Amino acid sequence: MHRETVDESSKLKKVCEELLKAFTALNESYNAYEEKNWELFKEKYKIFIRSLEDVAERSWDSIFANALVAEALRGEFIRKLDLPSDVWGWLSNEGLVRMYDEIGEYYIDAYASLIDRISKASFQHPSPYLVWAIEWLKILRPMDPRTWINAWIARSGVYQRLMMDKEQGKGVDEKRLKELREELKGYLLKASFLDPNDYMVKRQLASLYHEDGDYENAIKYYRSCFNSSGSSTTAMSLCSIYESEGRLEEAIEVMEKRLEVDPKDIYAYARLIKLYVKAGNIDKAKELIEEFSKKQSELDLRTYARLTFYHKALAECYEMLGDLDKALDHLKRLENTIRKHIQEYNRRSRYLHSLNEWLEVVKKIDELSRKVTSNNDNSERFD
């Protein structure tokens, strides 16, 4: 037998001996209570607590051991006993019952072990153990924001699967979806109350409120996240709500602030140009698109996705502004980029979507070319 196996076996044996000693002493203290033998009660109950503490120090299962010690020190085993006041005083003086905040270390140790197990569990396929662990966690550490964050994590997998099914057009129980959303919001609201500055919690709350159509609360949390981070994804989500509500000035303000945070954000540039056009501020849109089109060398366009987005966005924006020649120029650059990409990866089936994208761009080039030709013909006839 390996030495490690022998050591573990020996440790387990010792733990079992201490647990047996502890609960034997507790049983004897109950017998002493029935007999009103207070000195014997004190002696046996002290052995019970000290034995449990020994278990917590050497236990192979720190969740169980530390939670058990915490319960004992809170007086869970004797709370309903009709003990004389002097016995309660003795228990307190000996440190055998304590205030909640004085036993926090045991709860924290039990909590830490739970977190370790939860983090190793699969949230896509929650086990019965995980559900049980979360329920225990709520009891052990209700005032720790991580308790509610982990409860949200454990349940969010089910919600995300339902949302994915809905997006794919599969039949989804809307009532069940709403119930899950409310449950998740409840966990996150508790976490947010305990730690108002947690960015992740606020971001997830904003997303849930957004999906629920509660734009007022979604804006509240998105705005808080954006003010603290200035992130692109949060800015886009916040902008989408403002735009859908017809609040274009506020949407523009968000995109302008986003560009102050990151002047190279090509997505914010494109969104802001379109917002200016939509708001009727054509001069500002033209000014910004010229600035954007001259920045190609400064922008990070090394990836295929960013480069294609850049040319596609400029083509769309120039078309919105009526400058079809420049729109056509960027469409041709886009077509060239996609074609090279297809030639490079023509043996990889996962790039089939690039072929469809290329066909759409070719069709758009043909359509815009005919418009340019038609406009030129009309101009010559007018001359």
C-alpha positions in Angstrom: 0.0 0.0 0.0 1.4 3.5 -0.9 2.4 5.8 1.9 -0.2 8.4 0.8 -3.0 5.9 1.0 -1.8 4.8 4.5 -1.7 8.4 5.7 -5.2 9.2 4.3 -6.5 6.0 5.9 -5.0 6.9 9.2 -6.3 10.5 9.1 -9.8 9.2 8.2 -9.7 6.8 11.1 -8.7 9.6 13.5 -11.5 11.8 12.2 -14.1 9.0 12.8 -12.7 8.5 16.3 -13.1 12.2 17.1 -16.6 12.4 15.7 -17.6 9.3 17.7 -16.1 10.9 20.8 -17.9 14.2 20.0 -21.4 12.8 19.6 -21.0 10.4 22.5 -20.2 13.4 24.7 -23.2 15.3 23.3 -25.5 12.4 24.1 -24.1 12.2 27.6 -24.6 15.9 28.0 -28.3 15.5 27.0 -28.6 12.7 29.7 -27.0 15.1 32.2 -29.5 17.8 31.2 -32.4 15.4 31.9 -31.0 14.7 35.3 -30.3 18.4 36.0 -26.7 17.5 36.6 -25.2 20.8 35.4 -21.6 20.1 36.2 -21.7 16.9 34.2 -23.6 18.7 31.4 -20.8 21.3 31.3 -18.0 18.7 31.2 -19.6 16.6 28.4 -20.7 19.6 26.3 -17.2 21.0 26.4 -15.8 17.7 25.2 -18.3 17.8 22.4 -17.3 21.2 21.1 -13.5 20.6 21.5 -13.7 17.3 19.7 -15.6 18.9 16.8 -12.9 21.6 16.6 -10.3 18.9 16.4 -12.2 17.3 13.5 -12.3 20.6 11.7 -8.5 20.9 11.9 -7.8 17.5 10.4 -10.9 16.6 8.5 -10.7 15.4 4.9 -14.2 17.0 4.3 -13.8 20.6 5.5 -17.3 21.6 4.3 -19.0 19.2 6.7 -16.6 19.7 9.6 -16.5 23.5 9.6 -20.2 23.8 9.0 -20.8 21.4 11.9 -18.5 23.4 14.3 -20.2 26.7 13.2 -23.6 25.2 14.0 -22.4 24.0 17.4 -20.9 27.4 18.3 -24.1 29.1 17.4 -25.8 26.8 19.9 -27.9 24.9 17.4 -27.6 21.7 19.5 -28.8 23.2 22.7 -30.9 26.2 21.6 -34.2 24.6 22.6 -33.0 23.3 26.0 -34.2 25.0 29.1 -30.8 25.8 30.5 -30.3 27.9 33.7 -29.0 31.4 33.1 -25.7 30.6 34.9 -25.1 27.7 32.5 -25.7 29.9 29.5 -23.2 32.4 31.1 -20.6 29.6 31.6 -21.1 28.4 28.0 -20.5 32.0 26.8 -17.4 32.6 29.0 -15.9 29.3 27.9 -16.4 30.2 24.2 -18.7 27.2 23.7 -21.4 29.4 22.2 -20.5 32.6 20.3 -22.0 35.4 18.4 -22.4 34.9 14.6 -19.6 37.3 13.7 -17.2 35.5 16.0 -17.6 32.2 14.2 -17.3 33.6 10.8 -14.0 31.8 10.1 -15.7 28.4 10.2 -18.4 29.5 7.8 -15.8 31.0 5.6 -13.8 27.8 5.5 -16.9 25.8 4.8 -17.8 28.3 2.1 -14.4 28.2 0.5 -14.6 24.4 0.2 -18.1 24.7 -1.3 -16.8 27.2 -3.8 -14.0 24.9 -4.8 -16.4 22.1 -5.5 -18.9 24.3 -7.3 -16.2 25.7 -9.5 -15.2 22.2 -10.6 -18.8 21.2 -11.3 -20.4 21.3 -14.8 -22.9 24.2 -15.0 -24.2 22.9 -18.3 -25.3 19.7 -16.6 -25.9 20.6 -12.9 -25.7 17.6 -10.6 -28.0 17.0 -7.6 -24.9 17.7 -5.5 -24.5 21.1 -7.0 -28.1 22.0 -6.3 -27.7 20.8 -2.8 -24.5 22.7 -2.3 -26.1 26.0 -3.4 -28.9 25.6 -1.0 -26.5 24.9 1.8 -24.4 27.9 0.7 -27.5 30.2 1.1 -27.8 29.0 4.7 -24.1 29.2 5.5 -23.3 32.6 3.9 -26.4 34.6 3.2 -24.6 37.9 3.6 -21.7 37.0 1.2 -22.4 38.3 -2.4 -20.5 35.3 -3.8 -23.2 33.0 -2.4 -25.8 34.6 -4.7 -23.4 34.9 -7.7 -22.8 31.1 -7.5 -26.6 30.5 -7.1 -27.0 32.5 -10.4 -24.2 30.6 -12.1 -25.7 27.2 -11.1 -29.1 28.2 -12.6 -28.0 30.3 -15.6 -27.1 27.2 -17.6 -30.7 26.1 -17.8 -31.9 29.6 -18.7 -29.3 30.0 -21.4 -30.3 26.6 -23.0 -33.9 27.8 -23.1 -33.0 31.1 -24.7 -30.9 29.3 -27.3 -33.8 27.1 -28.1 -36.0 30.1 -28.5 -33.5 31.9 -30.8 -33.4 28.7 -33.0 -37.2 28.7 -33.3 -37.8 25.7 -31.1 -40.8 25.5 -28.8 -40.1 27.1 -25.4 -42.3 27.3 -22.3 -42.5 31.1 -22.0 -43.9 30.9 -18.5 -40.9 28.7 -17.4 -38.5 31.1 -19.1 -40.0 34.1 -17.3 -39.9 32.2 -13.9 -36.2 31.4 -14.5 -35.4 35.0 -15.4 -37.1 36.3 -12.2 -35.2 33.7 -10.2 -31.9 34.8 -11.7 -32.6 38.4 -11.2 -33.4 37.7 -7.6 -30.0 36.1 -7.0 -28.2 39.0 -8.8 -30.2 41.7 -7.0 -29.1 40.2 -3.6 -25.5 40.1 -4.8 -25.8 43.7 -6.0 -27.2 44.8 -2.7 -24.3 43.3 -0.9 -21.7 44.5 -3.3 -23.0 47.4 -5.4 -19.8 47.8 -7.3 -19.6 44.3 -8.9 -19.4 45.0 -12.6 -20.3 41.4 -13.7 -23.5 41.4 -11.5 -24.7 44.7 -12.9 -23.9 43.6 -16.5 -25.9 40.4 -16.1 -28.8 42.3 -14.4 -28.9 44.7 -17.3 -29.0 41.8 -19.8 -31.9 40.1 -18.0 -33.9 43.3 -17.8 -33.2 43.9 -21.4 -34.5 40.5 -22.4 -37.5 41.0 -20.2 -38.3 44.3 -22.0 -37.8 46.3 -18.8 -35.8 49.1 -20.5 -35.8 51.5 -17.6 -33.9 49.1 -15.3 -31.8 47.8 -18.2 -30.7 51.3 -18.9 -30.0 51.9 -15.2 -27.6 49.0 -15.0 -26.1 49.3 -18.5 -25.4 53.0 -17.8 -23.7 52.2 -14.4 -21.5 49.6 -16.2 -20.7 51.9 -19.0 -19.8 54.8 -16.7 -17.3 52.5 -14.8 -15.8 50.7 -17.7 -16.7 52.4 -21.0 -16.7 48.9 -22.6 -17.8 48.4 -26.2 -20.4 45.7 -25.6 -22.1 47.7 -22.9 -22.1 50.8 -25.0 -23.7 48.9 -27.9 -26.4 47.4 -25.7 -27.2 50.7 -24.2 -27.2 52.4 -27.6 -29.6 49.8 -29.0 -32.2 50.5 -26.3 -31.9 54.3 -26.7 -32.2 53.9 -30.5 -35.2 51.6 -30.2 -36.9 54.1 -27.9 -36.2 56.9 -30.3 -33.8 58.6 -27.9 -31.2 59.4 -30.6 -29.4 62.2 -28.7 -28.7 59.8 -25.8 -27.6 57.1 -28.2 -25.2 59.5 -29.9 -23.8 60.6 -26.5 -23.0 57.0 -25.6 -21.1 56.4 -28.9 -19.2 59.7 -28.6 -18.1 58.7 -25.1 -17.1 55.3 -26.3 -14.9 56.8 -29.0 -13.3 59.0 -26.3 -12.4 55.8 -24.4 -11.2 54.0 -27.6 -10.6 56.2 -30.7 -9.9 53.1 -32.7 -13.2 51.4 -32.1 -14.4 50.8 -35.7 -17.8 49.5 -34.5 -18.5 52.7 -32.5 -17.4 54.8 -35.5 -19.9 53.1 -37.9 -22.7 53.2 -35.3 -22.2 56.9 -34.6 -22.2 57.8 -38.3 -25.5 56.0 -38.9 -27.0 57.6 -35.8 -26.0 61.1 -37.1 -27.7 60.3 -40.4 -30.8 59.0 -38.7 -30.9 62.1 -36.5 -30.6 64.3 -39.6 -27.2 65.7 -38.8 -25.7 65.1 -42.2 -22.8 67.5 -41.9 -21.6 65.8 -38.7 -22.0 62.4 -40.4 -19.9 63.5 -43.4 -17.3 64.9 -41.2 -17.0 61.7 -39.1 -17.0 59.4 -42.1 -14.1 61.2 -43.8 -12.2 61.0 -40.5 -13.0 57.3 -40.3 -12.1 56.6 -43.9 -8.7 58.2 -43.5 -7.8 56.2 -40.4 -7.3 52.8 -42.0 -3.5 52.8 -41.3 -4.1 53.7 -37.6 -6.8 51.1 -36.9 -6.2 47.5 -36.0 -7.5 45.8 -39.2 -5.2 42.8 -39.1 -8.0 40.3 -38.6 -10.3 39.3 -41.4 -13.4 40.1 -39.4 -12.3 43.6 -38.5 -11.1 44.4 -42.1 -14.3 43.2 -43.7 -16.4 45.1 -41.2 -14.5 48.3 -41.9 -15.1 48.2 -45.6 -18.7 47.0 -45.3 -19.5 49.8 -42.7 -18.0 52.5 -44.9 -19.8 51.2 -47.9 -23.1 51.3 -46.0 -22.4 54.8 -44.5 -21.4 56.3 -47.8 -24.5 54.9 -49.5 -26.7 56.4 -46.7 -25.1 59.7 -47.4 -25.6 59.3 -51.2 -22.0 59.1 -52.1 -22.4 56.0 -54.3 -18.9 56.2 -55.9 -17.2 55.9 -52.5 -19.6 53.2 -51.4 -18.9 51.2 -54.5 -15.1 51.7 -54.0 -15.3 50.1 -50.5 -17.6 47.3 -51.7 -15.0 46.4 -54.3 -12.3 46.4 -51.6 -14.6 44.2 -49.5 -15.2 41.8 -52.4 -11.5 41.5 -53.0 -10.8 40.8 -49.3 -13.4 38.0 -49.1 -12.3 36.5 -52.4 -8.7 36.2 -51.2 -10.0 34.7 -48.0 -11.9 32.1 -49.9 -8.9 31.2 -52.1 -6.7 30.8 -49.0 -9.2 28.5 -47.2 -11.0 26.9 -50.1 -10.4 23.4 -48.7 -12.0 24.2 -45.3 -15.7 23.7 -45.3 -16.2 25.9 -42.2 -15.5 28.9 -44.4 -18.5 28.2 -46.6 -20.2 31.2 -45.0 -17.5 33.4 -46.6 -18.7 32.2 -50.0 -22.3 33.2 -49.3 -21.0 36.6 -48.0 -19.0 37.0 -51.2 -22.0 36.3 -53.4 -24.1 38.9 -51.5 -21.3 41.5 -51.9 -21.1 40.8 -55.7 -24.8 41.2 -55.9 -24.6 44.5 -54.1 -21.8 45.7 -56.3 -23.9 45.0 -59.4 -26.9 46.7 -57.9 -24.9 49.8 -56.9 -23.0 49.9 -60.2 -26.3 50.1 -62.1 -27.4 53.0 -59.9 -24.2 54.9 -60.5 -24.5 54.3 -64.3 -28.1 55.4 -64.2 -27.2 58.5 -62.2 -24.4 59.4 -64.6 -26.7 58.9 -67.6 -29.4 61.2 -66.1 -26.7 63.8 -65.3 -25.5 63.8 -68.9 -29.0 64.2 -70.3 -29.6 67.1 -67.9 -26.4 68.7 -69.0 
